[in-house]
Amino acid sequence: MTIISSSPFSRPTPIALAVAGMLLSCAALANDDQPAPVSVVEVLGSADRGYAEKTTFSVMKTDTLLRDSPQSVTVITRRLMDDQAMQSIADAIRYVPGIVTAQGEGNRDAAVFRGNSSTGDFFIDGMRDDVQYYRDFYNIESLEAIKGANAMIFGRGGSGGVINRVSKQARWVPVADVNLSVGSYGHKRAAVDVGGTVNPDMAVRVNAMAERSDSYRGGVTLERKGINPTMSLRAGRNTRISLGYEHFRDDRIADRGVPSFNGRPFDSDVSTFFGNAELSPTGVRVDAFSAYVEHDAGNGFMLRNRTRVAKYDKYYQNVYANSAVNTTTGRLAVGAYLDTTERNNLFNQTDLSYALATGSITHKIAAGVELGRQETDNARRTGAFAAPASVLASNPIYTGGVSFPTATTSNYSEAKVASVYLQDQIIFSPQWQAVAGLRYDRFSVDFSNRLATSNGQFAVTDTPVSPRFGLIYKPVEAMSVYASYSRAYLPRAGDQLTSLTASNRAFDPEKFDNVELGVKWDVTPLLAASAAVYQLDRSNVVVPGAVAGTSILVDGQRSRGVELDLTGRVTQALSVMGGYAYQDAVLTADQSATVRSGAKLAMVPKHTFSLWSRYDFSAPLAAALGVVYRDSLYTSTSNTVMLPSFTRVDGAVFYRLSKQYRLQLNVENLFDKKYWASAHNDNNIMPGAPRSVKLSLFASF
C-alpha cells in the first residue's frame, strides 16, 4: 500500500565431477549448542568450530540450529576468514553460492543476491548498515549470507538476501592477538585484538587495524584505519550489557575499470586506468555506537534490546570511461562527477522470545518492535571538462582539467521506520516443525529536492506486510527437509533513499516473493551439507539501464536456481568450504524494442562453483587450495556486453613456529589467469587481479 501526500555451460565435466565429489564425501561419512547462561558469558573462539557453524540468532530472531532454519544460509567463520586472508565483502562472496559481487563503481560494496543487485542489504549484528562504502573484517567474528526474501526479520529490502556481519564482543576470556601482513603491490597491514576480564562483572576488548596498499591498477591506492573498543557488563545474575564504539575511515581511488569493445571488455593491460586516477578520490568516515542488553527473565522468557547510532560521511569523485571504444576512431568518452552523502542512523530493536508447551506441541515465540530514523543529505555535481571529454583507448588517461560547478541533484530526506513482528516456531513432534511469521512496517520518507522549482517537497508512506512460512520434516535428527515462502518489499526510495522524484513517487514498492525447497544435513557434528531449489519473483522492478546512471522500470523478473553448500571438517586433517549455484534470472516482460522479455539480468552467471580445501599434514604444517569457477554473464540488461567465464586457483601454506607464533603465505590467482572480475554496467568493467602474494604473521600471547 502506498499513501501519497503533496549461456550453455561451456565446460561441465570439471564442475560436475567436483560437485559429485562433494556429495560422495558426504555419503562416505555417514548438540544442539545451547547458548551460555547470561550469568556465565563465554563465547567459544573460531578455532573451536573451524569452518562450521551450528547455530544463529539472526535468521529466526531466536537461537536456532542452522539445520532447523527453513532457508539457505552460508556462514563464513573467523577461521575461514583468517585462512583465506579475507578483508572485504567481495572476498567472502567468492565462496558463497547464489551471490555474486558487482563492481559498485569502485567506491562501495555491491552484491547481486539471486539476481537482485543491492548496495543497501548489509547489516551488522542484525542492525542496518546501509551506506555505500567498503567494509572491513578486522572486528568481525563471522559473516552470515542469508538468502531469499528476508523482510520478516530485517525489514525493508532484503529482497534476494542480506549479508550480516557478527562483530567481536568483549568476553570473560583473555585474548591478545596481533596480525601483521605484507604483500604484492605495496600491501602493508597491522591488526590487534586484545581484551579480557577486568573483574567478575566487567570485560573489555579492543580491535584496531591500519592498512596502506597500492594496487595492480595504475594510480590506485588504499588507506584505511579502524578502532572498535567494546565492553561487557553483568548487571545482576541474569542481565548482560554490551557497549561498543567504532571509528572507521577508508580512503582510496575510485576505479571503474575498463570500457567495452565489440561486446567484450576492451583488451588492455590489467594495470591500465581509464580516466584519471588522481582526480578520482573516494573516502568514508564512520562513527557508530552500539548498546545491547540481554535479560533472561526465567520461565522461558528472554528479552533483548539493541540500539545503534551511526554517523556516515561519504564522498566520491571520479573521472571514468563513459562509453564503449569507437570501432572507427578508437576513442571513448569520459565522464566525471562529485557525489557526497551524509547520513545519520538511529535504530532500536526490542526482541522477546518465549518458549512454552501446549500439550505435546512446543512453541518458540518471537515478537519484536523496531523503531528507526534516517537523515540523508546527498548532492551530486557533474564534471565540466576543459578539453574534449574523450581519450584514445591506446592512451586512456585524461589529462585536461575538470571542475564541478553544476549541481545535478541536491536532496535531503528524513525516513522514519516503525515495525512490529510476530513469529511462532512450532514443534509438533520430533519429525515435524513449522514456522509462521508476519511483520508490519510503516516506512515514511519526507523528501526535499533543493533544485526543483516545483513539486520539490513531498512525502511518501508505505505500509507493507511481510509474511513468512516454513514447514520442516526431519527424517532423522541430523537432517531436515523444508519448504518455505517469504515476501519482501523495497520502497520506491530505494536502497539509498535518494532516488525519489515527482515522476516516480506514485509507484508502489517493489515486491519479492520467494519459494524455496531444501535439504540440510549435519553429516557429522563438524560437517554440514545443504541443497536448495528456489524461485524468486520480482514485480514493479527498477533495473540499471545500459547507460551509466540510468534506470528503467519493468513489469517483472524471475530468478530460478539451485544452491549446494558443503562446509566443515571431512576428516581430522581435511577441512572444506565450497558450493555450487545454478541461476536462471530473466526479465518477464518487454520494456522496449531493445530490452525484451527473456533478457538475462546483469551480473548473473548461470553456473558458479567454489571449493576451498585445507589439509593439516602435521601439527605445525598445513596447506590449502581453492578453486573458483564462474560462468559467462552479461554486464547489463542490454545483453550486448558479456564477460567470459573463468577459473581461478588460490593457495595457502600455514606453518606454526611455536605456541605463540604462526606464519601464513596466501597466493591468489596462483596461475596468473587473466579474467574479468565484475562490472557496474556495459562500460565499467573490472579486470581481476594478477597473481598476488601475501605473507602474514599471527601472534597470540
ABEGO torsion letter per residue (X at the ends): XBBBBXXBBABAAAAAAAAAAAAAAAAAAXXBBBBBBAABBBBBBAAAAEABBABBAAAAGBBBBAAABBBBBBBBBAAAAAAAGBABAAAAAAABBGBBBBAGGGABBBBBBGGBBBAABBBBGGBBBABBBBBBAAABABBBBBBEBAAAAAEBEGAAEBBBBBBBBBBABBBBBBBBBBBBGGBBBBBBBBEEBABAABBBBBBBBBBBBBBABBGBBBBBBBBBBBBBBBBEAABBBBBBBBBBBBBBBBBAEBBBBGGBBBBBBAABBBEBAAABBBBBBBBBBBBBBBBBAEGGBBBBBBBBBBBBBBBBBBBBBABBBBAAAGBBBBBBBBBBBBBBBBBBBBBBBBBBBBEABBBBBBBBBBBBBBBBBBBBBBBBBABBBBBBAABABBABBBBBABBABBBBBBBBBBBBBBBBBBBABAABBBBBBBBBBBBBBBBBBAABABGABBBBBBBBBBBBBBBBBBABAABBBBBBBBBBBBBAAEAAGAABBAAAAABBBBBBBBBBBBBBBBABAABBBBBBBBBBBBBGBBBBBABBGBBBBBAEBBBBBBBBBBBEBABAABBBBBBBBBBBBBBABBABAABBBGBBBBGBBABBBBBBBBBBABAABBBBBBBBBBBBBBABAAGABBBBBBBBBBBBBBBBABAABBBBBBBBGAAGBBBBABBABAABBBBBBBBBBBBBBBBBX
